[in-house]
Structure formats: C-alpha cells, structure tokens
Amino acid sequence: MKIEYRQDFYDNPETWNPDTWQQREGDKTRARLAAEWLPGDVSSILDVGCGNGVYTNLAEPGQFKVGLDLSRVALEHVSAPRLLADASLLPFGDDSYEACVSMEMLEHLPGSIYPNALREMMRISRKCILITVPYNEKLKYNLVVCPQCQHGFHPYHHIRQYQLPDLKTLFNPHFQLVRYTPMVPKKEQALPGLWNVIRVYQHRHGRNFPKTALCPQCGYKPDSSTVSINAISQTRPVATKLKHLWPKQNTFTWWMALYQKT
C-alpha cells in the first residue's frame, strides 16, 4: 500500500539531528554565502522551508528573520521567530518581506503545490528571492532500494532536477535572475550511467538504505539497531575497493540563484 511519506519523513528526528548537521560543512557554507549575497539594504527575510535553521539561526545585525516549515521537529531547532505553515499558502500579505529565501526546499515539493509555492514566494517578496537547489542532479542515479519491498526511490524525496535554463525562467515574469553560481565542489563517479548500473547491483536487497530514509511504498524505515551504510561497506571489501578505484569527475553540490523584482 502506498503511503503519504511527506510528514513522516520530515518529522523524523534523525533528519534534523543538530549534532549531525554540525558536521556538514557544505550546509554551513551554503548558509554563509546566502547571507553574503542578499543586498545590504534587506532587513526582513522569510526563510521558506527553513528546516532546522541552518540559515535562519545566523544572527546578522539589522535583519529580522522568520523561519517557516511544515516540520514541527525541524522547527524545534530554530531559535529565530518560527512558524508552522505550508509554502504553497504563505500566511502573509503581499510584499510582507523584503526578501524570501528558500534553500533545498523546491526540489521536494509535489507537482500539485509547486506552482503555488513559486507564486507565493513572488507575492510576499518586495525586493528579491534567493534559492538553492541541487546542481544538475540526475534523480535516477541517486535512488536507494527498500530492503522490505524492493521499491526504488530517492532517499531525500527529491522529485525534480534543475539545470541553468530552469533557473533562468523559474520566477518569470516578475523576478529576473541576476546572479547564480554552482557551489560546494565535490567529486563523483565518472561515466555515471555505467556506474549507476553497477551501484544498483551492489546495493540490491536494500544495502544502501540510509537511516533517515522512509520508503514511500511500504513505509519501512530503519530502527536504531539498523547497521549503518558505512558499516555495510566495510564488510564488502570488493565493492568498497571498486568505488575507491573508479575514476572521478569534478562537479558541484548545489546551485545558488538570486532574483530581483522587475
């Protein structure tokens, strides 16, 4: 039976564990760069899909921030003013904030509410919108397999991908893209199509199932006794060695894009 995983996944404490996020330098880099990119005269900011407050909790003189999210668990970690609400129906009047920020949120939204969320961000933003989304992600290359029902799905429930042409037209016609960059360099396997075939074979029977994932088909999620993916890799030296020896290529983790009202 297919279930609605959205709220269960985003209310999973493991997803927002602050100890884990403190180790994620890329996320902190993304938050700091967002603060640098916003124009200096921006004094009020709505962080839509703020999560556990990696950006919202950055204290910056002269700025009033509000964090908005659908996850009660995530909002428990937000020290700034916070609000439980839906991105597709923002509870604010037109032009309520000088800037709207949305980091790693848009790629998760179901198609039924995605256009409304974009319109709402444009409606409440008086000056600019800043977003981050995954960089040129190919969704099929990031699938994991549920060990219970063998269903393949994206572990973080990304349902759309973004390339530069997508960014250029995202908030047309009311907001114009004025600045963008790929950010947080990383290395990934070259020949990704071939590597994906090998990876799927290696990870059959759910061996690549992350502890924060939730299967949208059967509802399976690991409990605290589940062996971590790193431990599994260490017990499979051939697969680990193959991944280590496979040629790598340079790429990036996210896009950052800044839009100004036309």
C-alpha positions as CSV (number, residue, x, y, z in Angstrom):
1,M,0.0,0.0,0.0
2,K,1.4,3.4,-1.0
3,I,1.6,5.9,1.9
4,E,2.0,9.6,2.3
5,Y,5.6,9.8,3.5
6,R,6.0,13.6,3.4
7,Q,5.2,14.4,7.0
8,D,6.6,11.2,8.5
9,F,9.9,11.8,6.7
10,Y,10.2,15.4,7.6
11,D,9.2,14.8,11.2
12,N,11.9,12.1,11.6
13,P,14.2,13.4,14.4
14,E,17.2,11.8,12.6
15,T,16.6,14.1,9.6
16,W,17.2,17.2,11.7
17,N,19.7,16.0,14.4
18,P,21.7,19.1,15.1
19,D,24.8,17.0,16.0
20,T,24.8,15.5,12.5
21,W,24.3,18.9,10.8
22,Q,27.2,20.5,12.7
23,Q,29.4,18.1,10.8
24,R,28.0,19.2,7.4
25,E,30.4,22.0,6.3
26,G,28.7,22.3,3.0
27,D,25.4,23.3,4.5
28,K,27.1,25.9,6.7
29,T,29.0,27.2,3.7
30,R,25.7,27.5,1.8
31,A,24.1,29.5,4.6
32,R,27.0,31.9,4.9
33,L,27.1,32.5,1.2
34,A,23.4,33.2,1.2
35,A,23.9,35.9,3.8
36,E,26.6,37.5,1.7
37,W,24.6,37.5,-1.5
38,L,21.5,39.3,-0.1
39,P,21.6,43.1,-0.8
40,G,22.8,45.1,2.2
41,D,19.5,47.0,2.4
42,V,17.4,43.9,3.0
43,S,16.2,44.0,6.6
44,S,13.3,41.4,6.7
45,I,13.6,37.9,5.4
46,L,11.2,34.9,5.3
47,D,13.1,31.6,5.1
48,V,10.6,29.2,3.4
49,G,11.4,25.6,4.2
50,C,13.9,26.7,6.9
51,G,14.4,23.1,8.2
52,N,16.4,23.2,11.5
53,G,17.5,26.7,11.0
54,V,21.0,26.4,9.4
55,Y,20.4,29.7,7.7
56,T,17.6,31.2,9.8
57,N,19.7,30.9,13.0
58,L,22.6,33.0,11.6
59,A,22.4,36.2,13.6
60,E,23.0,39.2,11.3
61,P,22.8,42.8,12.5
62,G,19.8,44.8,11.2
63,Q,18.0,41.8,9.9
64,F,14.7,40.3,11.0
65,K,14.3,36.7,10.0
66,V,11.3,34.3,10.2
67,G,11.7,30.6,9.7
68,L,8.7,28.7,8.1
69,D,8.5,25.0,7.7
70,L,6.0,22.1,7.8
71,S,8.1,20.0,10.2
72,R,7.4,20.6,13.9
73,V,10.6,18.6,14.7
74,A,12.7,20.8,12.5
75,L,11.3,24.0,13.9
76,E,12.3,22.9,17.5
77,H,15.9,23.7,16.5
78,V,15.1,27.2,15.1
79,S,16.0,30.0,17.5
80,A,14.6,32.8,15.3
81,P,10.9,33.5,15.1
82,R,9.3,30.5,13.5
83,L,6.0,29.4,12.0
84,L,4.5,26.0,11.1
85,A,2.9,26.6,7.6
86,D,2.7,25.4,4.0
87,A,4.9,27.0,1.4
88,S,2.0,27.0,-1.1
89,L,-0.2,29.1,1.2
90,L,2.0,31.6,3.0
91,P,0.1,33.4,5.8
92,F,1.3,36.9,5.0
93,G,0.1,39.8,2.9
94,D,1.6,40.9,-0.4
95,D,5.1,42.4,-0.1
96,S,5.4,41.4,3.5
97,Y,9.1,40.8,3.4
98,E,11.9,42.4,1.5
99,A,13.4,39.0,0.7
100,C,12.3,35.4,0.5
101,V,14.9,32.7,0.9
102,S,14.4,29.0,0.1
103,M,17.2,26.6,0.5
104,E,16.9,22.9,-0.5
105,M,13.1,23.0,-0.5
106,L,11.8,23.4,-4.0
107,E,13.1,20.0,-5.3
108,H,10.9,18.3,-2.7
109,L,7.5,19.9,-3.5
110,P,4.8,17.8,-5.1
111,G,3.6,19.0,-8.5
112,S,0.2,19.8,-7.1
113,I,1.6,22.6,-4.9
114,Y,4.9,23.5,-6.7
115,P,3.5,26.3,-8.9
116,N,1.6,27.8,-6.0
117,A,4.7,27.9,-3.9
118,L,6.6,29.8,-6.6
119,R,3.7,32.3,-6.9
120,E,3.5,32.7,-3.1
121,M,7.2,33.5,-2.8
122,M,6.9,36.1,-5.5
123,R,3.8,37.6,-3.9
124,I,5.3,38.2,-0.5
125,S,8.8,39.3,-1.6
126,R,9.2,43.0,-2.0
127,K,12.7,43.1,-3.4
128,C,14.4,39.7,-4.1
129,I,14.3,35.9,-3.8
130,L,17.3,33.7,-3.1
131,I,17.2,29.9,-3.6
132,T,19.5,26.9,-3.5
133,V,18.6,23.7,-5.4
134,P,20.7,20.5,-6.2
135,Y,23.2,21.1,-9.0
136,N,22.3,19.3,-12.3
137,E,21.1,16.3,-10.3
138,K,20.0,13.1,-12.2
139,L,17.4,11.7,-9.9
140,K,17.7,8.1,-11.2
141,Y,21.4,8.0,-10.2
142,N,20.6,8.6,-6.5
143,L,17.9,6.0,-5.9
144,V,18.0,3.6,-3.0
145,V,16.3,0.3,-2.6
146,C,13.9,-0.6,0.2
147,P,15.1,-3.8,1.9
148,Q,11.5,-4.8,2.7
149,C,9.6,-4.2,-0.6
150,Q,12.5,-3.6,-3.0
151,H,10.9,-0.3,-4.1
152,G,13.5,2.2,-5.6
153,F,13.1,5.8,-4.6
154,H,15.1,9.0,-3.9
155,P,16.3,8.9,-0.2
156,Y,15.6,12.6,0.3
157,H,12.4,12.6,-1.8
158,H,13.7,14.9,-4.5
159,I,11.2,14.8,-7.3
160,R,12.6,17.4,-9.8
161,Q,16.0,18.5,-11.0
162,Y,17.5,21.9,-12.0
163,Q,19.8,23.0,-14.7
164,L,20.7,26.5,-15.7
165,P,17.8,27.0,-18.2
166,D,15.4,26.1,-15.4
167,L,16.8,28.7,-13.1
168,K,16.6,31.4,-15.7
169,T,12.9,31.2,-16.1
170,L,11.9,30.0,-12.6
171,F,10.2,33.2,-11.4
172,N,9.3,34.8,-14.7
173,P,8.0,37.3,-15.4
174,H,8.0,39.2,-12.1
175,F,11.6,38.4,-10.9
176,Q,14.7,38.3,-13.0
177,L,17.8,36.1,-12.4
178,V,20.7,38.5,-11.6
179,R,23.3,36.2,-10.1
180,Y,23.9,32.5,-9.9
181,T,26.7,30.1,-9.2
182,P,27.4,26.4,-8.7
183,M,28.7,25.9,-5.2
184,V,30.4,23.4,-2.8
185,P,32.7,21.4,-5.1
186,K,32.6,17.6,-4.9
187,K,33.8,14.6,-6.8
188,E,31.5,11.8,-8.1
189,Q,32.0,8.8,-10.3
190,A,32.7,9.4,-13.9
191,L,30.6,7.6,-16.6
192,P,27.6,8.0,-14.2
193,G,25.3,5.9,-16.4
194,L,27.5,2.8,-16.2
195,W,28.4,3.4,-12.6
196,N,24.7,3.6,-11.7
197,V,24.1,0.1,-13.2
198,I,27.0,-1.3,-11.0
199,R,25.8,0.7,-8.0
200,V,22.2,-0.7,-8.2
201,Y,23.6,-4.2,-8.5
202,Q,25.8,-3.7,-5.5
203,H,23.0,-2.2,-3.4
204,R,20.4,-4.9,-4.1
205,H,18.5,-6.1,-1.1
206,G,18.5,-2.6,0.3
207,R,22.2,-2.4,1.3
208,N,22.3,1.3,0.5
209,F,19.3,2.3,2.6
210,P,20.1,5.4,4.8
211,K,19.0,5.5,8.4
212,T,16.9,8.7,7.7
213,A,15.1,7.4,4.7
214,L,11.4,6.3,4.7
215,C,10.0,4.1,1.9
216,P,7.0,5.8,0.2
217,Q,5.6,2.4,-0.9
218,C,5.6,0.3,2.3
219,G,6.5,2.7,5.0
220,Y,9.7,0.9,6.0
221,K,12.3,2.8,7.9
222,P,15.4,1.6,9.8
223,D,15.3,1.4,13.6
224,S,18.1,2.3,15.9
225,S,19.6,-1.2,15.7
226,T,20.0,-1.0,11.9
227,V,23.5,-1.3,10.7
228,S,24.8,1.9,9.1
229,I,25.7,2.1,5.4
230,N,29.3,2.7,6.3
231,A,29.5,-0.5,8.4
232,I,27.9,-2.4,5.5
233,S,30.5,-1.0,3.1
234,Q,33.3,-2.1,5.4
235,T,32.1,-5.7,5.3
236,R,32.1,-5.7,1.5
237,P,35.7,-5.0,0.5
238,V,35.3,-5.7,-3.2
239,A,32.5,-3.1,-3.6
240,T,34.4,-0.6,-1.5
241,K,37.6,-1.1,-3.4
242,L,35.7,-0.7,-6.8
243,K,34.2,2.6,-5.6
244,H,37.6,3.8,-4.5
245,L,39.3,3.0,-7.8
246,W,36.6,4.1,-10.1
247,P,37.6,7.3,-11.9
248,K,36.1,10.5,-10.5
249,Q,34.9,13.8,-12.1
250,N,34.6,17.2,-10.6
251,T,31.1,18.6,-10.1
252,F,29.1,20.7,-7.5
253,T,26.5,20.1,-4.8
254,W,24.1,23.0,-5.3
255,W,23.1,25.9,-7.4
256,M,22.6,29.3,-5.7
257,A,20.5,31.8,-7.5
258,L,19.4,35.4,-6.7
259,Y,16.4,37.1,-8.3
260,Q,15.4,40.7,-8.2
261,K,11.9,42.0,-8.7
262,T,11.4,43.6,-12.1
